[in-house]
């Protein structure tokens, strides 16, 4: 029982942390229909920048805000390359992702891994420290859940505003955006800023929880996030009163649970990336099958 509870805590903790990124990818992939590969660069950007700022004595919560802004700037660059310079969506993401690897190495002063062990983070200081003192490792899961819930509520509120409605229209019906005198390209840039800002925040929170940052941690993040969004949509897509941001987070929790179960069954870590790809393929096939069945029934 103790082992099960320990594994459950890990699944929920990582599901909530990566779920922040999944909500960001939901904006770019589902709302804007933009396959944003720059996510693989902005996630380690958040990790590395958080670790570097904390080693310099920065308050961990302020570090979160700075990482949020840095991710937004990277997303804006992707958007400008695509919208203003008319570079394809895939190539724009690849260019930014590639450039960010160098940026991340500069941030960490050419160190592939930067440790912040025993330094103040949102998990071991202030409110997070009190949670850990009371709940032990479950305090990490609760803290991650609180941050994830706060991001979700703010994002839900934004999507209900006029700007949020225009953002959704920019992906589904750009002609409507033009008809009311707005530029759908600018809304696309805004959506990419939001998506990458949340991705960098996810990396920032993960680095603080693990007390280390890895400049190469972004590999496969876009695949994992897309799979989570698709899984969540397939599992809870028919539920009327569950928001898409919630399905993205739940999809990430299910995804992390699958990886954890596979590792407990003896899968070596070198095969995790392959398993991530397999889960993504299964999610895509399942999503297409559900869509075809829905059209037939409709």
ABEGO torsion letter per residue (X at the ends): XAAAAAAAAAAAAAAAAAAAAAAAAAAAAAAAGBBBAAAAAAAAAAAAAAAAAAAAGBBAAAAAAAAAAAAAAAAAAAAAAAAAAGBBAAAAAAAAAAAAAAAAAAAAGGBABBBABGBBBAAABEAAAAAAAAAEAAAAAAAAAAAAAAAAAAAAAAAABAAAAAAAAAAABAAAAAAAGBBAAAAAAAAAAAAAAAAAAAAAAAAAAAGBBBAAAABGAAAAAAAAAAAAAAAAAABAABBAAAAAAAAAAAAAAAAAAAAAAGBBAAAAAAAAAAAAAAAAAAAAAAAAAAAAAX
